[in-house]
Amino acid sequence: MTAQVMQALLGEWTRVAEVRPARWPLSTLVIGDATGAEFAHVTADLRARTDARFVASLIEAIEYLSDESQRGAAWSPDCFILLERRPGELCRKSYDRLRAIAPLSRAVCVLGSWCEGEFRSGQPWPAAVRMYWHQFSSWFERELSIIHRGGCSSLLLPITATEEERLLQNGAVDADKPESAPVVLRVAIQADRREMAELLAEICHGCGQQTIRLSPDNSSADDFAVAVWDLPTAAPQEIAAFAAAAAQYKNVRWIVLAGFIRPGVHALLLQHGASHVLSKPLVIESLQAAIANTPWRRADGQRLLFF
């Protein structure tokens, strides 16, 4: 299916910016506790880029939309943004009731730091895009960029879209990109476990990059432009080792992998020089996008690595 066909299916939201209807910008209903530090950038992005309204719970969201409907108000959300700090904080039954009231609104679940084991053992809700709190800004920027170009954004696909249709849509967006020669980089890899280092090297080779093993004693800053650093547990001594390497190679772009990232650890890694902090389990495409320094767009069918 071509990009043009997919755009036709999306109707008004695929028009170019100059002729887009007055409903633009997007209307979002943000559900959950928006006062926490880890969601501060999420709410800031939504306030700045969308017509955002905030409620504290799913029950309040249901009541709010019911009141809007009874008043005959024209406002309705293009998407729900659900903020979940801990697993089970938001009730699945209430979510199903909300979906029944607004069946055409897209749902985006932003997971807090205590939800980062969900892809291993949780039960993700149906018909919802899910991502970690520190991944939202880059994903959202990419989606809005696609919309402004008059392209097909997965953020605005109908809730009834099948997985096949989403995959076709992702391919249509990729087909619209101008072809250019990929930039080949040399990527340094630091991982305590040999199998982890080999796995990261395979991911880099899969997007056309060269790799070397990082050795602070033997490597020169001219040997590599990007480095991938794996933190097995994000213990203080591991963070200190990363900080020392980042201080030694100041002109290198650092990508740090860590599991169960807390806001304080995330801020500390950025302070020490990380340009990207990615969660484990890792989406392969998110690491490849970080290496190429291009915006990452979550897509159905992407591959998760559990380690």
N, C-alpha and C positions, 0 to 999 in steps of 0.2 A: 504494500500500500504506500503510495507516495505521500510526501509532506503536504501537497496541495489537497489531497483527499482528506487527510486527517484534519487539516485546518477547516475544511468545509463542515466536517462533523462537529466542530466546536463552536460554530456560529459566531455570535457577536464577540466572543473573547479572543478570537484569532484575527480580528481586524487590526490594521496598523493603528498606531497611537492617535493619529490625526482624526480618525473617524470613529474612534471607540466611543461608545455611548456614555452618558453622564454617570452611569453607575461606577465608573472608574474613579477613585481607586477601589481595590478590593475591600469588601466589608468582612471583618473577622469578629467572632465572638470568642473571647479568651476566657477559659474556664479553669479555675484552680487558684492556688495561693501564688499570686504574682509578686509577693513582697520579698521572696528569698533572693540572696545574692546571685545564685547560679542562674536564675531566670531574668536578671536585670537587663542583660543585653537583648534577650528575646523580646521582652515587653517594650524596650526602647525601639527596637526595629519595627515592631508592630504599630506603635504609636506614631512613628515617623512616616511609615510607608503605607499604612492602611487606615480605613475607617474602623478603628478598633473599639469594642465595648467589652467591659470586664465584669465577670461574676465570679463568686468564690467557690461555687460547687455546681455539679450537674443538676441538682434539684433547682437551684436558683436559675440556671440556664433554661430549664424547662418552663419555669414560671415566667421568666422574662419573655420568651418567645410566645407563650400562650397569651400574655398580656398584649404584646405587639399585635398579634393576630386579631384579638378581640377589639382593639382600637382601630383596626383597619390600617395600621401603619405600613408604609411602603418598605421600610428597612427589613432586610433579611440577610443573614450571613452567607457569604460565598463559601466560607470555611470555618470550622471550629478549630481552635488551637487549645488542646488540652495539656495542662501543665501537671505532671505527676512526679512528685518528689520521691515517693516510696511506692513499692508494689502494693496494689490493693487500695491505694488512697482514693481512687475514683471507682465508683460502683459500676460493674458491667450491666446490671439491670437498668440502671438509670441512663447509661449510655444508649442502650437499645431503645428506651423511651424517647430519648432525644433524637435519635435517628428516625424514628417514626414521625416526629413532628416536623423535622426538616430533612427529608430523605435525599434531597439533591445537594445538600451542603457537604463539601469535602471535609474530612477529619484529619487533623495532623496532631499526633501525640508527641510532645516533647518530654523526654525522660530525664529525671534528675539523677544525681550521682548515685543514689541508693537503688536505682533501677538497672544498673549496668550488668546484671546477670540475667536479664530477661531473655535474651536470645539463646541462652543455654538452657534455662529451666522454666521460663515463663510461658504464658499463653497470650500472644499479641492479639489485640482486638481486630475483628474483620473490618475491611473497607477503611483502613486508616493507614496513613503514612506515619512511620515511627522513626525517631532519631534521638540522639543524645543532646543534652542542653548545649554543649559546646560545638555542636555541628550545625546548629540552626542557622546562624547568620550567613555562612557561605552557601548553604543550600537555598535559603530564601532569596539571597541576592541573585543566584543563578536563575531561579524560577521567574522572578520579576523581570530579569533581563530578557528572557525568552518571550514573555508576554509583551514587553515594550517593542520587541522586534516584530510583533505580529505572529509569533510562533506558537507552537503547541506546548503548553506547560502541563506536566502531570498534576500540578497543584489544582488545576481547574477542570480536569477530566471529570465527566459525570461519575457519580458514586456507583452507577451500574456498570461502568467499564470493566470488561473482563481482563484477566492477566495478559491474554494475547493482545488485546487492544492497547494496553499500556506498553507492552513491548514494541508493538508497531509504532506507537507514538514516539517512543524513545529513539527508535531507528529513524523516524522522519525528521526529528530534530537534528540528529547527527548528520543526516543526508544534506541538511541545509547549510552545514558548516563549509566555509571555503577550504579547499584542500591546500595544505602547506606541508613542507618537509618537516618531519619531527626534529626537534633539537635533541641531539645525543649528548647526554651528560655522564660524567663519571660519578657514581654514587658510592660513598663509603658506608659500610655497614658495621655496626657494633652490636653484638649479641653474645651473651655468655654461653648459650647453648649452640653447639655446632649445627644441629638440625634447624634451629631457628634462623641462624645466619644463612644457611643454604636456601631455606624457604624464602627469605626476604630477597636473596639474590635472584631467585627464579622469578619473583614478581617484577623486579626491576628489569630483568632480561625480557620479560613478556611485553614491556612497553618500549623496548628498543634501547635501554640504557646499559651502560657498562658499570661494573661493580669492582670494588676492592674491599678488603677487610681493613677496618680502621685500626691503626696502631699508633698511639700517641708518641711512641719512642722512635718510630721509623717513617711515619707518613709526613709528607710536606703539605702545606696548605695549598700548594699548586696542584696537588694530585687529584683533588675532587672539588666539586662545586656544591654538592648536596650530601648530607649524611643522615642515615636512618639509625636511630638509637633505641634499642629495646630495653625497657625497664621491667624486669621480671616481677618485682613486687612494689616498686616505687618507694622503697625504704630510703631513709635519709642518706645512707652511705651511697646508694645508687644515684640519687639526685645530685649528691656532691661530686661524684665521678663525672656525671654529665656536665655539670657546671664547669668543672676544670677543663674538660675537652672543648666546650663552647668558648671558654675564655682563651684557649690556645689557638683556636681556628675561628677568628672573629668574622671573617668574610664568608663563611660557609652557611648555607641555609640548613637548619636543623629540623628534622622531623622526629618526634618522640612518640613511641608506642607505649601505652600503659593501660592496665586494667583497673576498673573501679576508681576512676579519677575523681577526687574531691575538689571542690572549688579552690581551696588553699593550695593544693598540689598543682593544679592547673595554672594558677596565677604565678606560682614559684617557677615553674618550668618556662613560662613565657618571659619572666623576669631574667632568667639565666640565659636566654637566647633562643629558645625554641620558636620557630615560625609556625609550626603546626603541632598539635597534640591530638593523637588519634587513639580511640578506645580499642580495646580488645574485648570480645571478638572483633576482628578487623574486616571491613569490607575492602576487598582487593582494589576495586576501582577508586576508592577514596585515597588509598596510599599512592596509587599511580598518578592521580590528579594532583596530589600534594607535591610529588616529585617534579611533575611538569609545571607546577605552580599555576594551575588553571582551576576555575571553580568546579566543584564536584556537585553532581546532581544525582540524588538517590533515585534508583530505578528498579523496577521489579526484575527479578532474574539475576541480580548481582550476587556475587559469591562471597559467603562469609567464611572466614578462617577462625577456627577455635583453637587457641593455644594458651 
